[in-house]
Amino acid sequence: MSKTAELREVDPRYPVGKFKRPEKVTPHERMAAIAELASLPAKLSEAVEGLDRVQLDTPYREGGWTVRQLVHHIADSHMNAYIRVRLALTEDWPTISGYDEKAWAMLYDSAAPVRWSQALLESLHARWVMMLESLDESQWSRGVNHPENGPVTVEVATLLYAWHSRHHVAHITQLREREGW
């Protein structure tokens, strides 16, 4: 394989690259992240549109979650993120608890229809975006203490979950592309 081909080959675990925690965030970057969060429900719906049961139960990569598990994971993760941002805005740097996302993905309700999590995400993201659009400058620097990741500001969490949205939608769209669905 040539060097050029190697550079173009994407790690299937990180189809949009790994999240890079910024040192400084501009208001434009914040607004772009909010727009990404606002667009996630529609992009996710488009990504899973027309997939049948077998396709939804296909892993996006060898050893990875199924499309169905990914959709439910996004809902689980974004519910946690939304609550964490609310805690950051109402408490003084609370220490949050983590959760075992792999164990959550194996719980029985991960076999539920994807439309349940899609509906949840539509409402959740509408509220999340509404909240983020209302923040004043001081609120962006509020945050939480994450047991594994240290201090996380509302600003960084917003960029992280915009990335997370792109990241998992890309898992699904790249699987569809590879499989010709």
Salt bridges, closest charged atoms under 4 A:
ASP11 OD2 - ARG13 NH2 2.66
GLU36 OE2 - LYS43 NZ 3.23
GLU36 OE1 - ARG166 NH1 3.97
ASP57 OD1 - ARG68 NE 2.69
GLU137 OE2 - ARG30 NH2 2.65
GLU155 OE2 - ARG30 NE 2.82
